[in-house]
Structure formats: structure tokens, C-alpha cells
Amino acid sequence: MKIIAVNAGPRTGWNTDTLISEAIKGTERAGVVVERFDLFKLEKVGGHFE
């Protein structure tokens, strides 16, 4: 099984980041592969961004 974790919170080490990190740790201990994406770190592709 594989799970994708998506973080849309921009602050590293704050609530959203901490909750996702802890959930990933527990899931990986259960033998599940987790791939994490931090949306604010992804390169902006297409569209118009200011």
C-alpha cells in the first residue's frame, strides 16, 4: 500500500507540518510507504502567478 501526504501549510515545524510528520511516522511503522508533498515547495507550473 502507498499513501500520499499533502502539506499545504507554509510553516515548517508548526502544527500542520508536525501533525503530518507524526502521521507519516506511525503509518511507516505499520509498513506502509508514504510519499510526502509540500505544496509550497513545488515549482509553480502553468497559469499566471504574481
ModelCIF file with pLDDT and N, C-alpha, C, O atoms, coordinates in Angstrom:
data_MODEL
#
_entry.id   MODEL 
#
_entity.id                         1 
_entity.type                       polymer 
_entity.pdbx_number_of_molecules   1 
#
_entity_poly.entity_id                      1 
_entity_poly.type                           'polypeptide(L)' 
_entity_poly.nstd_linkage                   no 
_entity_poly.nstd_monomer                   no 
_entity_poly.pdbx_seq_one_letter_code       MKIIAVNAGPRTGWNTDTLISEAIKGTERAGVVVERFDLFKLEKVGGHFE 
_entity_poly.pdbx_seq_one_letter_code_can   MKIIAVNAGPRTGWNTDTLISEAIKGTERAGVVVERFDLFKLEKVGGHFE 
_entity_poly.pdbx_strand_id                 A 
#
loop_
_entity_poly_seq.entity_id 
_entity_poly_seq.num 
_entity_poly_seq.mon_id 
_entity_poly_seq.hetero 
1 1  MET n 
1 2  LYS n 
1 3  ILE n 
1 4  ILE n 
1 5  ALA n 
1 6  VAL n 
1 7  ASN n 
1 8  ALA n 
1 9  GLY n 
1 10 PRO n 
1 11 ARG n 
1 12 THR n 
1 13 GLY n 
1 14 TRP n 
1 15 ASN n 
1 16 THR n 
1 17 ASP n 
1 18 THR n 
1 19 LEU n 
1 20 ILE n 
1 21 SER n 
1 22 GLU n 
1 23 ALA n 
1 24 ILE n 
1 25 LYS n 
1 26 GLY n 
1 27 THR n 
1 28 GLU n 
1 29 ARG n 
1 30 ALA n 
1 31 GLY n 
1 32 VAL n 
1 33 VAL n 
1 34 VAL n 
1 35 GLU n 
1 36 ARG n 
1 37 PHE n 
1 38 ASP n 
1 39 LEU n 
1 40 PHE n 
1 41 LYS n 
1 42 LEU n 
1 43 GLU n 
1 44 LYS n 
1 45 VAL n 
1 46 GLY n 
1 47 GLY n 
1 48 HIS n 
1 49 PHE n 
1 50 GLU n 
#
_struct_asym.id          A 
_struct_asym.entity_id   1 
#
loop_
_ma_qa_metric.id 
_ma_qa_metric.mode 
_ma_qa_metric.name 
_ma_qa_metric.software_group_id 
_ma_qa_metric.type 
1 global pLDDT . pLDDT 
2 local  pLDDT . pLDDT 
#
_ma_qa_metric_global.metric_id      1 
_ma_qa_metric_global.metric_value   87.30 
_ma_qa_metric_global.model_id       1 
_ma_qa_metric_global.ordinal_id     1 
#
loop_
_ma_qa_metric_local.label_asym_id 
_ma_qa_metric_local.label_comp_id 
_ma_qa_metric_local.label_seq_id 
_ma_qa_metric_local.metric_id 
_ma_qa_metric_local.metric_value 
_ma_qa_metric_local.model_id 
_ma_qa_metric_local.ordinal_id 
A MET 1  2 88.00 1 1  
A LYS 2  2 94.00 1 2  
A ILE 3  2 95.00 1 3  
A ILE 4  2 96.00 1 4  
A ALA 5  2 96.00 1 5  
A VAL 6  2 94.00 1 6  
A ASN 7  2 92.00 1 7  
A ALA 8  2 89.00 1 8  
A GLY 9  2 87.00 1 9  
A PRO 10 2 84.00 1 10 
A ARG 11 2 87.00 1 11 
A THR 12 2 87.00 1 12 
A GLY 13 2 90.00 1 13 
A TRP 14 2 92.00 1 14 
A ASN 15 2 93.00 1 15 
A THR 16 2 93.00 1 16 
A ASP 17 2 94.00 1 17 
A THR 18 2 96.00 1 18 
A LEU 19 2 96.00 1 19 
A ILE 20 2 97.00 1 20 
A SER 21 2 97.00 1 21 
A GLU 22 2 97.00 1 22 
A ALA 23 2 96.00 1 23 
A ILE 24 2 97.00 1 24 
A LYS 25 2 97.00 1 25 
A GLY 26 2 96.00 1 26 
A THR 27 2 96.00 1 27 
A GLU 28 2 96.00 1 28 
A ARG 29 2 96.00 1 29 
A ALA 30 2 95.00 1 30 
A GLY 31 2 95.00 1 31 
A VAL 32 2 96.00 1 32 
A VAL 33 2 97.00 1 33 
A VAL 34 2 97.00 1 34 
A GLU 35 2 96.00 1 35 
A ARG 36 2 95.00 1 36 
A PHE 37 2 92.00 1 37 
A ASP 38 2 90.00 1 38 
A LEU 39 2 87.00 1 39 
A PHE 40 2 83.00 1 40 
A LYS 41 2 83.00 1 41 
A LEU 42 2 78.00 1 42 
A GLU 43 2 74.00 1 43 
A LYS 44 2 70.00 1 44 
A VAL 45 2 59.00 1 45 
A GLY 46 2 57.00 1 46 
A GLY 47 2 55.00 1 47 
A HIS 48 2 54.00 1 48 
A PHE 49 2 52.00 1 49 
A GLU 50 2 52.00 1 50 
#
loop_
_atom_site.group_PDB 
_atom_site.id 
_atom_site.type_symbol 
_atom_site.label_atom_id 
_atom_site.label_alt_id 
_atom_site.label_comp_id 
_atom_site.label_asym_id 
_atom_site.label_entity_id 
_atom_site.label_seq_id 
_atom_site.pdbx_PDB_ins_code 
_atom_site.Cartn_x 
_atom_site.Cartn_y 
_atom_site.Cartn_z 
_atom_site.occupancy 
_atom_site.B_iso_or_equiv 
_atom_site.pdbx_formal_charge 
_atom_site.auth_seq_id 
_atom_site.auth_comp_id 
_atom_site.auth_asym_id 
_atom_site.auth_atom_id 
_atom_site.pdbx_PDB_model_num 
ATOM 1   N N  . MET A 1 1  ? 0.840  -1.169 0.000   1.00 88.00 ? 1  MET A N  1 
ATOM 2   C CA . MET A 1 1  ? 0.000  0.000  0.000   1.00 88.00 ? 1  MET A CA 1 
ATOM 3   C C  . MET A 1 1  ? 0.887  1.235  0.000   1.00 88.00 ? 1  MET A C  1 
ATOM 4   O O  . MET A 1 1  ? 1.970  1.237  0.585   1.00 88.00 ? 1  MET A O  1 
ATOM 5   N N  . LYS A 1 2  ? 0.418  2.275  -0.657  1.00 94.00 ? 2  LYS A N  1 
ATOM 6   C CA . LYS A 1 2  ? 1.147  3.538  -0.706  1.00 94.00 ? 2  LYS A CA 1 
ATOM 7   C C  . LYS A 1 2  ? 0.183  4.679  -0.406  1.00 94.00 ? 2  LYS A C  1 
ATOM 8   O O  . LYS A 1 2  ? -0.933 4.715  -0.926  1.00 94.00 ? 2  LYS A O  1 
ATOM 9   N N  . ILE A 1 3  ? 0.621  5.602  0.431   1.00 95.00 ? 3  ILE A N  1 
ATOM 10  C CA . ILE A 1 3  ? -0.184 6.761  0.797   1.00 95.00 ? 3  ILE A CA 1 
ATOM 11  C C  . ILE A 1 3  ? 0.553  8.016  0.372   1.00 95.00 ? 3  ILE A C  1 
ATOM 12  O O  . ILE A 1 3  ? 1.779  8.087  0.462   1.00 95.00 ? 3  ILE A O  1 
ATOM 13  N N  . ILE A 1 4  ? -0.194 9.002  -0.090  1.00 96.00 ? 4  ILE A N  1 
ATOM 14  C CA . ILE A 1 4  ? 0.376  10.298 -0.444  1.00 96.00 ? 4  ILE A CA 1 
ATOM 15  C C  . ILE A 1 4  ? -0.064 11.301 0.618   1.00 96.00 ? 4  ILE A C  1 
ATOM 16  O O  . ILE A 1 4  ? -1.257 11.466 0.872   1.00 96.00 ? 4  ILE A O  1 
ATOM 17  N N  . ALA A 1 5  ? 0.904  11.967 1.233   1.00 96.00 ? 5  ALA A N  1 
ATOM 18  C CA . ALA A 1 5  ? 0.625  13.002 2.226   1.00 96.00 ? 5  ALA A CA 1 
ATOM 19  C C  . ALA A 1 5  ? 0.864  14.357 1.581   1.00 96.00 ? 5  ALA A C  1 
ATOM 20  O O  . ALA A 1 5  ? 1.914  14.589 0.980   1.00 96.00 ? 5  ALA A O  1 
ATOM 21  N N  . VAL A 1 6  ? -0.116 15.255 1.705   1.00 94.00 ? 6  VAL A N  1 
ATOM 22  C CA . VAL A 1 6  ? -0.017 16.572 1.093   1.00 94.00 ? 6  VAL A CA 1 
ATOM 23  C C  . VAL A 1 6  ? -0.050 17.633 2.194   1.00 94.00 ? 6  VAL A C  1 
ATOM 24  O O  . VAL A 1 6  ? -1.001 17.714 2.971   1.00 94.00 ? 6  VAL A O  1 
ATOM 25  N N  . ASN A 1 7  ? 0.997  18.432 2.242   1.00 92.00 ? 7  ASN A N  1 
ATOM 26  C CA . ASN A 1 7  ? 1.081  19.522 3.204   1.00 92.00 ? 7  ASN A CA 1 
ATOM 27  C C  . ASN A 1 7  ? 0.933  20.841 2.458   1.00 92.00 ? 7  ASN A C  1 
ATOM 28  O O  . ASN A 1 7  ? 1.726  21.160 1.573   1.00 92.00 ? 7  ASN A O  1 
ATOM 29  N N  . ALA A 1 8  ? -0.092 21.603 2.827   1.00 89.00 ? 8  ALA A N  1 
ATOM 30  C CA . ALA A 1 8  ? -0.310 22.908 2.199   1.00 89.00 ? 8  ALA A CA 1 
ATOM 31  C C  . ALA A 1 8  ? 0.059  24.048 3.146   1.00 89.00 ? 8  ALA A C  1 
ATOM 32  O O  . ALA A 1 8  ? -0.054 25.221 2.788   1.00 89.00 ? 8  ALA A O  1 
ATOM 33  N N  . GLY A 1 9  ? 0.500  23.702 4.351   1.00 87.00 ? 9  GLY A N  1 
ATOM 34  C CA . GLY A 1 9  ? 0.890  24.731 5.316   1.00 87.00 ? 9  GLY A CA 1 
ATOM 35  C C  . GLY A 1 9  ? 2.306  25.214 5.047   1.00 87.00 ? 9  GLY A C  1 
ATOM 36  O O  . GLY A 1 9  ? 3.208  24.390 4.895   1.00 87.00 ? 9  GLY A O  1 
ATOM 37  N N  . PRO A 1 10 ? 2.528  26.509 4.984   1.00 84.00 ? 10 PRO A N  1 
ATOM 38  C CA . PRO A 1 10 ? 3.837  27.040 4.594   1.00 84.00 ? 10 PRO A CA 1 
ATOM 39  C C  . PRO A 1 10 ? 4.883  27.079 5.719   1.00 84.00 ? 10 PRO A C  1 
ATOM 40  O O  . PRO A 1 10 ? 6.053  27.341 5.442   1.00 84.00 ? 10 PRO A O  1 
ATOM 41  N N  . ARG A 1 11 ? 4.502  26.830 6.962   1.00 87.00 ? 11 ARG A N  1 
ATOM 42  C CA . ARG A 1 11 ? 5.448  26.990 8.076   1.00 87.00 ? 11 ARG A CA 1 
ATOM 43  C C  . ARG A 1 11 ? 6.013  25.658 8.534   1.00 87.00 ? 11 ARG A C  1 
ATOM 44  O O  . ARG A 1 11 ? 5.280  24.813 9.048   1.00 87.00 ? 11 ARG A O  1 
ATOM 45  N N  . THR A 1 12 ? 7.301  25.468 8.351   1.00 87.00 ? 12 THR A N  1 
ATOM 46  C CA . THR A 1 12 ? 7.977  24.252 8.787   1.00 87.00 ? 12 THR A CA 1 
ATOM 47  C C  . THR A 1 12 ? 8.036  24.219 10.307  1.00 87.00 ? 12 THR A C  1 
ATOM 48  O O  . THR A 1 12 ? 8.394  25.209 10.947  1.00 87.00 ? 12 THR A O  1 
ATOM 49  N N  . GLY A 1 13 ? 7.680  23.064 10.883  1.00 90.00 ? 13 GLY A N  1 
ATOM 50  C CA . GLY A 1 13 ? 7.752  22.888 12.325  1.00 90.00 ? 13 GLY A CA 1 
ATOM 51  C C  . GLY A 1 13 ? 6.517  23.343 13.084  1.00 90.00 ? 13 GLY A C  1 
ATOM 52  O O  . GLY A 1 13 ? 6.468  23.196 14.305  1.00 90.00 ? 13 GLY A O  1 
ATOM 53  N N  . TRP A 1 14 ? 5.530  23.885 12.412  1.00 92.00 ? 14 TRP A N  1 
ATOM 54  C CA . TRP A 1 14 ? 4.309  24.339 13.074  1.00 92.00 ? 14 TRP A CA 1 
ATOM 55  C C  . TRP A 1 14 ? 3.273  23.221 13.044  1.00 92.00 ? 14 TRP A C  1 
ATOM 56  O O  . TRP A 1 14 ? 3.590  22.092 12.667  1.00 92.00 ? 14 TRP A O  1 
ATOM 57  N N  . ASN A 1 15 ? 2.058  23.522 13.431  1.00 93.00 ? 15 ASN A N  1 
ATOM 58  C CA . ASN A 1 15 ? 1.035  22.495 13.648  1.00 93.00 ? 15 ASN A CA 1 
ATOM 59  C C  . ASN A 1 15 ? 0.815  21.548 12.473  1.00 93.00 ? 15 ASN A C  1 
ATOM 60  O O  . ASN A 1 15 ? 0.893  20.331 12.641  1.00 93.00 ? 15 ASN A O  1 
ATOM 61  N N  . THR A 1 16 ? 0.545  22.079 11.305  1.00 93.00 ? 16 THR A N  1 
ATOM 62  C CA . THR A 1 16 ? 0.242  21.223 10.152  1.00 93.00 ? 16 THR A CA 1 
ATOM 63  C C  . THR A 1 16 ? 1.419  20.325 9.819   1.00 93.00 ? 16 THR A C  1 
ATOM 64  O O  . THR A 1 16 ? 1.243  19.128 9.596   1.00 93.00 ? 16 THR A O  1 
ATOM 65  N N  . ASP A 1 17 ? 2.612  20.887 9.784   1.00 94.00 ? 17 ASP A N  1 
ATOM 66  C CA . ASP A 1 17 ? 3.828  20.128 9.488   1.00 94.00 ? 17 ASP A CA 1 
ATOM 67  C C  . ASP A 1 17 ? 4.042  19.034 10.534  1.00 94.00 ? 17 ASP A C  1 
ATOM 68  O O  . ASP A 1 17 ? 4.357  17.896 10.186  1.00 94.00 ? 17 ASP A O  1 
ATOM 69  N N  . THR A 1 18 ? 3.874  19.373 11.800  1.00 96.00 ? 18 THR A N  1 
ATOM 70  C CA . THR A 1 18 ? 4.075  18.409 12.889  1.00 96.00 ? 18 THR A CA 1 
ATOM 71  C C  . THR A 1 18 ? 3.059  17.275 12.815  1.00 96.00 ? 18 THR A C  1 
ATOM 72  O O  . THR A 1 18 ? 3.427  16.108 12.951  1.00 96.00 ? 18 THR A O  1 
ATOM 73  N N  . LEU A 1 19 ? 1.793  17.601 12.602  1.00 96.00 ? 19 LEU A N  1 
ATOM 74  C CA . LEU A 1 19 ? 0.755  16.566 12.518  1.00 96.00 ? 19 LEU A CA 1 
ATOM 75  C C  . LEU A 1 19 ? 0.986  15.614 11.354  1.00 96.00 ? 19 LEU A C  1 
ATOM 76  O O  . LEU A 1 19 ? 0.848  14.400 11.500  1.00 96.00 ? 19 LEU A O  1 
ATOM 77  N N  . ILE A 1 20 ? 1.337  16.168 10.201  1.00 97.00 ? 20 ILE A N  1 
ATOM 78  C CA . ILE A 1 20 ? 1.593  15.315 9.038   1.00 97.00 ? 20 ILE A CA 1 
ATOM 79  C C  . ILE A 1 20 ? 2.817  14.434 9.277   1.00 97.00 ? 20 ILE A C  1 
ATOM 80  O O  . ILE A 1 20 ? 2.802  13.250 8.942   1.00 97.00 ? 20 ILE A O  1 
ATOM 81  N N  . SER A 1 21 ? 3.867  14.998 9.850   1.00 97.00 ? 21 SER A N  1 
ATOM 82  C CA . SER A 1 21 ? 5.085  14.232 10.125  1.00 97.00 ? 21 SER A CA 1 
ATOM 83  C C  . SER A 1 21 ? 4.812  13.075 11.079  1.00 97.00 ? 21 SER A C  1 
ATOM 84  O O  . SER A 1 21 ? 5.298  11.965 10.860  1.00 97.00 ? 21 SER A O  1 
ATOM 85  N N  . GLU A 1 22 ? 4.043  13.321 12.131  1.00 97.00 ? 22 GLU A N  1 
ATOM 86  C CA . GLU A 1 22 ? 3.721  12.270 13.102  1.00 97.00 ? 22 GLU A CA 1 
ATOM 87  C C  . GLU A 1 22 ? 2.830  11.196 12.482  1.00 97.00 ? 22 GLU A C  1 
ATOM 88  O O  . GLU A 1 22 ? 3.012  10.007 12.746  1.00 97.00 ? 22 GLU A O  1 
ATOM 89  N N  . ALA A 1 23 ? 1.882  11.609 11.669  1.00 96.00 ? 23 ALA A N  1 
ATOM 90  C CA . ALA A 1 23 ? 1.025  10.635 10.986  1.00 96.00 ? 23 ALA A CA 1 
ATOM 91  C C  . ALA A 1 23 ? 1.853  9.755  10.050  1.00 96.00 ? 23 ALA A C  1 
ATOM 92  O O  . ALA A 1 23 ? 1.629  8.548  9.965   1.00 96.00 ? 23 ALA A O  1 
ATOM 93  N N  . ILE A 1 24 ? 2.804  10.363 9.352   1.00 97.00 ? 24 ILE A N  1 
ATOM 94  C CA . ILE A 1 24 ? 3.670  9.601  8.451   1.00 97.00 ? 24 ILE A CA 1 
ATOM 95  C C  . ILE A 1 24 ? 4.504  8.594  9.233   1.00 97.00 ? 24 ILE A C  1 
ATOM 96  O O  . ILE A 1 24 ? 4.637  7.444  8.813   1.00 97.00 ? 24 ILE A O  1 
ATOM 97  N N  . LYS A 1 25 ? 5.067  9.009  10.362  1.00 97.00 ? 25 LYS A N  1 
ATOM 98  C CA . LYS A 1 25 ? 5.877  8.091  11.187  1.00 97.00 ? 25 LYS A CA 1 
ATOM 99  C C  . LYS A 1 25 ? 5.073  6.867  11.600  1.00 97.00 ? 25 LYS A C  1 
ATOM 100 O O  . LYS A 1 25 ? 5.548  5.738  11.480  1.00 97.00 ? 25 LYS A O  1 
ATOM 101 N N  . GLY A 1 26 ? 3.850  7.091  12.089  1.00 96.00 ? 26 GLY A N  1 
ATOM 102 C CA . GLY A 1 26 ? 3.004  5.977  12.504  1.00 96.00 ? 26 GLY A CA 1 
ATOM 103 C C  . GLY A 1 26 ? 2.631  5.067  11.358  1.00 96.00 ? 26 GLY A C  1 
ATOM 104 O O  . GLY A 1 26 ? 2.601  3.845  11.511  1.00 96.00 ? 26 GLY A O  1 
ATOM 105 N N  . THR A 1 27 ? 2.350  5.651  10.220  1.00 96.00 ? 27 THR A N  1 
ATOM 106 C CA . THR A 1 27 ? 1.975  4.878  9.044   1.00 96.00 ? 27 THR A CA 1 
ATOM 107 C C  . THR A 1 27 ? 3.147  4.046  8.550   1.00 96.00 ? 27 THR A C  1 
ATOM 108 O O  . THR A 1 27 ? 2.973  2.885  8.180   1.00 96.00 ? 27 THR A O  1 
ATOM 109 N N  . GLU A 1 28 ? 4.340  4.630  8.541   1.00 96.00 ? 28 GLU A N  1 
ATOM 110 C CA . GLU A 1 28 ? 5.528  3.888  8.096   1.00 96.00 ? 28 GLU A CA 1 
ATOM 111 C C  . GLU A 1 28 ? 5.871  2.751  9.057   1.00 96.00 ? 28 GLU A C  1 
ATOM 112 O O  . GLU A 1 28 ? 6.347  1.700  8.628   1.00 96.00 ? 28 GLU A O  1 
ATOM 113 N N  . ARG A 1 29 ? 5.631  2.955  10.357  1.00 96.00 ? 29 ARG A N  1 
ATOM 114 C CA . ARG A 1 29 ? 5.858  1.874  11.331  1.00 96.00 ? 29 ARG A CA 1 
ATOM 115 C C  . ARG A 1 29 ? 4.938  0.691  11.055  1.00 96.00 ? 29 ARG A C  1 
ATOM 116 O O  . ARG A 1 29 ? 5.269  -0.450 11.376  1.00 96.00 ? 29 ARG A O  1 
ATOM 117 N N  . ALA A 1 30 ? 3.782  0.968  10.459  1.00 95.00 ? 30 ALA A N  1 
ATOM 118 C CA . ALA A 1 30 ? 2.832  -0.094 10.112  1.00 95.00 ? 30 ALA A CA 1 
ATOM 119 C C  . ALA A 1 30 ? 3.193  -0.766 8.789   1.00 95.00 ? 30 ALA A C  1 
ATOM 120 O O  . ALA A 1 30 ? 2.494  -1.676 8.341   1.00 95.00 ? 30 ALA A O  1 
ATOM 121 N N  . GLY A 1 31 ? 4.282  -0.319 8.165   1.00 95.00 ? 31 GLY A N  1 
ATOM 122 C CA . GLY A 1 31 ? 4.758  -0.943 6.942   1.00 95.00 ? 31 GLY A CA 1 
ATOM 123 C C  . GLY A 1 31 ? 4.220  -0.353 5.652   1.00 95.00 ? 31 GLY A C  1 
ATOM 124 O O  . GLY A 1 31 ? 4.342  -0.964 4.591   1.00 95.00 ? 31 GLY A O  1 
ATOM 125 N N  . VAL A 1 32 ? 3.630  0.822  5.732   1.00 96.00 ? 32 VAL A N  1 
ATOM 126 C CA . VAL A 1 32 ? 3.067  1.472  4.550   1.00 96.00 ? 32 VAL A CA 1 
ATOM 127 C C  . VAL A 1 32 ? 4.077  2.484  3.994   1.00 96.00 ? 32 VAL A C  1 
ATOM 128 O O  . VAL A 1 32 ? 4.743  3.183  4.756   1.00 96.00 ? 32 VAL A O  1 
ATOM 129 N N  . VAL A 1 33 ? 4.184  2.555  2.685   1.00 97.00 ? 33 VAL A N  1 
ATOM 130 C CA . VAL A 1 33 ? 5.062  3.518  2.030   1.00 97.00 ? 33 VAL A CA 1 
ATOM 131 C C  . VAL A 1 33 ? 4.316  4.844  1.901   1.00 97.00 ? 33 VAL A C  1 
ATOM 132 O O  . VAL A 1 33 ? 3.179  4.887  1.431   1.00 97.00 ? 33 VAL A O  1 
ATOM 133 N N  . VAL A 1 34 ? 4.975  5.928  2.326   1.00 97.00 ? 34 VAL A N  1 
ATOM 134 C CA . VAL A 1 34 ? 4.348  7.250  2.272   1.00 97.00 ? 34 VAL A CA 1 
ATOM 135 C C  . VAL A 1 34 ? 5.204  8.176  1.418   1.00 97.00 ? 34 VAL A C  1 
ATOM 136 O O  . VAL A 1 34 ? 6.420  8.255  1.593   1.00 97.00 ? 34 VAL A O  1 
ATOM 137 N N  . GLU A 1 35 ? 4.558  8.868  0.500   1.00 96.00 ? 35 GLU A N  1 
ATOM 138 C CA . GLU A 1 35 ? 5.233  9.891  -0.294  1.00 96.00 ? 35 GLU A CA 1 
ATOM 139 C C  . GLU A 1 35 ? 4.631  11.232 0.100   1.00 96.00 ? 35 GLU A C  1 
ATOM 140 O O  . GLU A 1 35 ? 3.417  11.421 0.028   1.00 96.00 ? 35 GLU A O  1 
ATOM 141 N N  . ARG A 1 36 ? 5.488  12.165 0.519   1.00 95.00 ? 36 ARG A N  1 
ATOM 142 C CA . ARG A 1 36 ? 5.028  13.459 1.022   1.00 95.00 ? 36 ARG A CA 1 
ATOM 143 C C  . ARG A 1 36 ? 5.283  14.560 -0.002  1.00 95.00 ? 36 ARG A C  1 
ATOM 144 O O  . ARG A 1 36 ? 6.330  14.603 -0.648  1.00 95.00 ? 36 ARG A O  1 
ATOM 145 N N  . PHE A 1 37 ? 4.303  15.447 -0.133  1.00 92.00 ? 37 PHE A N  1 
ATOM 146 C CA . PHE A 1 37 ? 4.434  16.611 -0.989  1.00 92.00 ? 37 PHE A CA 1 
ATOM 147 C C  . PHE A 1 37 ? 4.148  17.859 -0.164  1.00 92.00 ? 37 PHE A C  1 
ATOM 148 O O  . PHE A 1 37 ? 3.098  17.961 0.472   1.00 92.00 ? 37 PHE A O  1 
ATOM 149 N N  . ASP A 1 38 ? 5.069  18.798 -0.174  1.00 90.00 ? 38 ASP A N  1 
ATOM 150 C CA . ASP A 1 38 ? 4.864  20.096 0.452   1.00 90.00 ? 38 ASP A CA 1 
ATOM 151 C C  . ASP A 1 38 ? 4.544  21.068 -0.679  1.00 90.00 ? 38 ASP A C  1 
ATOM 152 O O  . ASP A 1 38 ? 5.428  21.445 -1.449  1.00 90.00 ? 38 ASP A O  1 
ATOM 153 N N  . LEU A 1 39 ? 3.285  21.470 -0.777  1.00 87.00 ? 39 LEU A N  1 
ATOM 154 C CA . LEU A 1 39 ? 2.837  22.270 -1.920  1.00 87.00 ? 39 LEU A CA 1 
ATOM 155 C C  . LEU A 1 39 ? 3.592  23.576 -2.075  1.00 87.00 ? 39 LEU A C  1 
ATOM 156 O O  . LEU A 1 39 ? 3.849  24.009 -3.198  1.00 87.00 ? 39 LEU A O  1 
ATOM 157 N N  . PHE A 1 40 ? 3.950  24.210 -0.974  1.00 83.00 ? 40 PHE A N  1 
ATOM 158 C CA . PHE A 1 40 ? 4.632  25.499 -1.058  1.00 83.00 ? 40 PHE A CA 1 
ATOM 159 C C  . PHE A 1 40 ? 6.065  25.373 -1.556  1.00 83.00 ? 40 PHE A C  1 
ATOM 160 O O  . PHE A 1 40 ? 6.688  26.380 -1.894  1.00 83.00 ? 40 PHE A O  1 
ATOM 161 N N  . LYS A 1 41 ? 6.602  24.153 -1.606  1.00 83.00 ? 41 LYS A N  1 
ATOM 162 C CA . LYS A 1 41 ? 7.965  23.941 -2.098  1.00 83.00 ? 41 LYS A CA 1 
ATOM 163 C C  . LYS A 1 41 ? 7.992  23.538 -3.568  1.00 83.00 ? 41 LYS A C  1 
ATOM 164 O O  . LYS A 1 41 ? 9.053  23.533 -4.192  1.00 83.00 ? 41 LYS A O  1 
ATOM 165 N N  . LEU A 1 42 ? 6.828  23.199 -4.125  1.00 78.00 ? 42 LEU A N  1 
ATOM 166 C CA . LEU A 1 42 ? 6.781  22.772 -5.519  1.00 78.00 ? 42 LEU A CA 1 
ATOM 167 C C  . LEU A 1 42 ? 6.961  23.961 -6.450  1.00 78.00 ? 42 LEU A C  1 
ATOM 168 O O  . LEU A 1 42 ? 6.559  25.080 -6.131  1.00 78.00 ? 42 LEU A O  1 
ATOM 169 N N  . GLU A 1 43 ? 7.564  23.712 -7.590  1.00 74.00 ? 43 GLU A N  1 
ATOM 170 C CA . GLU A 1 43 ? 7.748  24.752 -8.585  1.00 74.00 ? 43 GLU A CA 1 
ATOM 171 C C  . GLU A 1 43 ? 6.395  25.108 -9.187  1.00 74.00 ? 43 GLU A C  1 
ATOM 172 O O  . GLU A 1 43 ? 5.584  24.227 -9.474  1.00 74.00 ? 43 GLU A O  1 
ATOM 173 N N  . LYS A 1 44 ? 6.161  26.385 -9.373  1.00 70.00 ? 44 LYS A N  1 
ATOM 174 C CA . LYS A 1 44 ? 4.907  26.830 -9.970  1.00 70.00 ? 44 LYS A CA 1 
ATOM 175 C C  . LYS A 1 44 ? 4.929  26.501 -11.465 1.00 70.00 ? 44 LYS A C  1 
ATOM 176 O O  . LYS A 1 44 ? 5.845  26.887 -12.191 1.00 70.00 ? 44 LYS A O  1 
ATOM 177 N N  . VAL A 1 45 ? 3.908  25.785 -11.898 1.00 59.00 ? 45 VAL A N  1 
ATOM 178 C CA . VAL A 1 45 ? 3.850  25.348 -13.281 1.00 59.00 ? 45 VAL A CA 1 
ATOM 179 C C  . VAL A 1 45 ? 2.551  25.841 -13.910 1.00 59.00 ? 45 VAL A C  1 
ATOM 180 O O  . VAL A 1 45 ? 1.467  25.630 -13.365 1.00 59.00 ? 45 VAL A O  1 
ATOM 181 N N  . GLY A 1 46 ? 2.672  26.502 -15.066 1.00 57.00 ? 46 GLY A N  1 
ATOM 182 C CA . GLY A 1 46 ? 1.496  26.955 -15.793 1.00 57.00 ? 46 GLY A CA 1 
ATOM 183 C C  . GLY A 1 46 ? 0.737  28.057 -15.071 1.00 57.00 ? 46 GLY A C  1 
ATOM 184 O O  . GLY A 1 46 ? 1.040  28.386 -13.924 1.00 57.00 ? 46 GLY A O  1 
ATOM 185 N N  . GLY A 1 47 ? -0.237 28.615 -15.742 1.00 55.00 ? 47 GLY A N  1 
ATOM 186 C CA . GLY A 1 47 ? -1.052 29.654 -15.144 1.00 55.00 ? 47 GLY A CA 1 
ATOM 187 C C  . GLY A 1 47 ? -0.291 30.950 -14.926 1.00 55.00 ? 47 GLY A C  1 
ATOM 188 O O  . GLY A 1 47 ? 0.864  31.080 -15.332 1.00 55.00 ? 47 GLY A O  1 
ATOM 189 N N  . HIS A 1 48 ? -0.928 31.884 -14.298 1.00 54.00 ? 48 HIS A N  1 
ATOM 190 C CA . HIS A 1 48 ? -0.332 33.192 -14.039 1.00 54.00 ? 48 HIS A CA 1 
ATOM 191 C C  . HIS A 1 48 ? -0.145 33.367 -12.543 1.00 54.00 ? 48 HIS A C  1 
ATOM 192 O O  . HIS A 1 48 ? -1.120 33.369 -11.792 1.00 54.00 ? 48 HIS A O  1 
ATOM 193 N N  . PHE A 1 49 ? 1.088  33.513 -12.107 1.00 52.00 ? 49 PHE A N  1 
ATOM 194 C CA . PHE A 1 49 ? 1.388  33.703 -10.688 1.00 52.00 ? 49 PHE A CA 1 
ATOM 195 C C  . PHE A 1 49 ? 2.111  35.020 -10.503 1.00 52.00 ? 49 PHE A C  1 
ATOM 196 O O  . PHE A 1 49 ? 3.004  35.373 -11.274 1.00 52.00 ? 49 PHE A O  1 
ATOM 197 N N  . GLU A 1 50 ? 1.728  35.717 -9.504  1.00 52.00 ? 50 GLU A N  1 
ATOM 198 C CA . GLU A 1 50 ? 2.360  37.011 -9.191  1.00 52.00 ? 50 GLU A CA 1 
ATOM 199 C C  . GLU A 1 50 ? 3.465  36.794 -8.199  1.00 52.00 ? 50 GLU A C  1 
ATOM 200 O O  . GLU A 1 50 ? 4.130  37.749 -7.797  1.00 52.00 ? 50 GLU A O  1 
#
